Amino acid sequence: MQAASKSKQKQNILIPQLIVGLGNPEPKYDSTRHNIGFAAIDALSRSWQASLSENRKFKGEYAETTAPGGKKVYLLKPLTYMNLSGQSIGAVCSWYKLKPESVLVIYDDMDLPVGRVRLRLSGAAGGHNGMKSTISHLSSKNFPRLRIGIGRPKNPATSENGTVSHVLGKFTPEEKEVISSVTNYVVECVELCLQKGVEKAMNDCNRKNLNVSEKASSE
């Protein structure tokens, strides 16, 4: 009876198989706030010595690699532009017959300040077009996601055009220093997901604030 209970508990541990970072292709979008998901995948590929290459079948830059701990995982940067990200993700899931729950999506979030990340098991798109497309193509909201804070425009009355300029703009020099730490931290969080499962990793990943100046001003 006890062995059966342990077996069931083990089955409930959610371990990602496909790790996706959302962003836009083209050099002009490099290092923009909206492309922080791409930056996260680049950090993972460097850390794991995985070589990303364009895969036309998957409509993205893709790598199959072995993560620390020996787990085989797939890395993906959709090249479909943000609003059509789900096409690329759906193609990989269809080819490998992956369930939505095995997909971890990394993307930018204006509702989180720079220096914060949030790992969740599921949820709505929250107005993010890349997530809307992903949910549509996976026909499910039940997949883990890791949101990286990019903050809101400093002017609270910013128009829609100002918001677009913010997400498609580049980080300030001060923010760049924080973001460098954030992408390294994302690697740690993803590795925790692979080792312990997403739910346990949430307890560690969601508590840390990497923005030193923000912490100092709040004290």
N, C-alpha and C positions, 0 to 999 in steps of 0.2 A: 504493500500500500504506500509506504514511504518512498520507495523507489519510483513508483508510478507518479507520485506527486512531484518528485525532483525532475523526472523526465518531462512532465508537462510544463514546469517552470522554465526548463531549458528551452523548450520549443517556443515559449512566449518572448524570449529575448530577441529583440529586433536588431539584426546586423545588416548594415547596408552592403549592397553588392555593386551598385552603380552610383558614382558620385558625380554630380553635375554642377557646374558653375555657370550662372547666367550672365550674359553680356551681349555686346554688339561686335561684329567683325569690323574690319577696316582700321588702319593705323590711327585715324583721327579720334577714335573712341578709346584708344589705349590710355590707361591710368585715370579714366574718368570714374566718378562715383558709381555710376550705373554698371560699370564693368568690374566691380570688386569681386564678383563671382568668378570671373575669368582669372583674376589675380590669385584667388584662393586655389584654383586648380593648378595654376603655374607653380605655386608654392608647394603643393602636394607632389607634383611631378618632379620638382627639383629634389625634394626631400627623399622621395622614393626612387629616384634615378629612373623615372619612367619617361619614355620618349613619346610625346604627343605628335600625331601626324594626321593630316586631313583624310577623312574617310567619306567618300561621296555617298555611299549607301546609307550612312548614318547622318549625313548632312552636318558634320561637325569635326572638330579636332578630337581625336580619340586615342586612348591607350589602354591596353590590357596589361596589368602588372600585379606583382605580389607585394602587398603591404607588410609592414612590420608585424610579426606574429604569424606570417605565412599564409594569410588569407588572400585569395585571388579577387581583385576588384577591377572595375572598369572606370576610367576617368573620361569625362566628356565636357567639351565646350561647344555648344550648338553654334553653327555659323549661319543660322537662318534669320538673324536679327531677333531682337528681344521678343517682339510680339508673336513670333512663330516658333518660339523655343520648343514647344510641345511636339512639333513635327520630328525634330531630331531625337528627343528623349523617347518618344513613342516608337521610333524606328529601332532603337537599341533594345528597348524592352520587348518588342515583338520578335526580334531576331533571336534573343537569348531566352525568351519566354520568362521574363522577370515580372514579378508582381509589383504593383505600385509601392507597397510597403518596403521594398528592398531598394528604393531610389532615395538618395539623400540629395536635396537641392540646396545649393548655397547661393544667396543673392543679397542685394542691398535693401536696406529699410530706413526710410526717413524718420520713422517713429522712434528709432533708437539713436542715441547720441554716438558720435565717433568714439570708439574705444570699448563699445559694448557689443556682445554677440548674444543671440538667443537661439537655443536649440529646442525644437518642438517635435512631437510625434505626428501632428496633423494640424489642419487649420484651413481657413479660407485664403483667398488670394490677397486680401487687404488692399485692393486697388493696383496691385503690381501686375502689369500686362504679361510679363514672362510667366508668372505663376498662373494667371488666368489661362494661358495657352497650355501650360503643363497639366493643370487640372482637367481641362477639356480633353486632351489627348490621352490621358491616363484614365479618364472617366472615374476619377476618385480624388478626394481631398485627403485620403488617409495614407500619406507618405511623409516621412520626416523631412524637416527643412532646418537650415541653419541661416539665420538672418544676421547680416553684418550692418551695424549702425553707420549711417552716413550723415545723420543730423538733418535738420530742416534749414531752409534759408534763414539768414539772420533777421530779415525783415518779416515780421509775422503777417503783414498784409500783402505778401508777395502774390502776384497774379499767377495764373496757370503757366504763362510763358516763362515767368521767373522761376517757377518750380522745375520746368523742363531744363532751363539753363543751369539750375543747381545740380540736378542729377547727371546731366551731360557735361558738367564742368569738372575741372580737375581739383584735387584736394589742395588746400593751402600748404605752404611749407611746414607749418606746425602740425597740421593733420597728417601729412605724409609720414612724419616720424612715428605717430601713433599707429597708423595703418600698417607700417612695417612690422610692428609688434603684433598687431591684430592678425595678420596673415600667418605669422609663425604660430600664434595661439590657435588659429583655426586648424592647422595641421595637428596639433596636440588633441584638439577636440574630436576630429575625425578619427584619429587613431584610438581614442578612448571609446568611440562608438563601435569600432571594429573589435576591440578587446572585451568590452563590458556590455555592449548593447546601448542603443540610443537612450533608453529611459534612465539608466544609471549614469551615463555620461552627462545628462542634463544637469544633475546635481552639482557637478564640478564646473561645467562650462558656463553656466548662466550667472554665476555669482561674481565673476571677476570684472573689474573696470580697469582698462589699460590706459585711460586718459588721465595722466598724472595732473595736468593743470586743472581739469574738471574736478578731480577729487580734492585738490587743494582749495579751490574756491568754495566748495560745499562744506568745508570744515570750519 
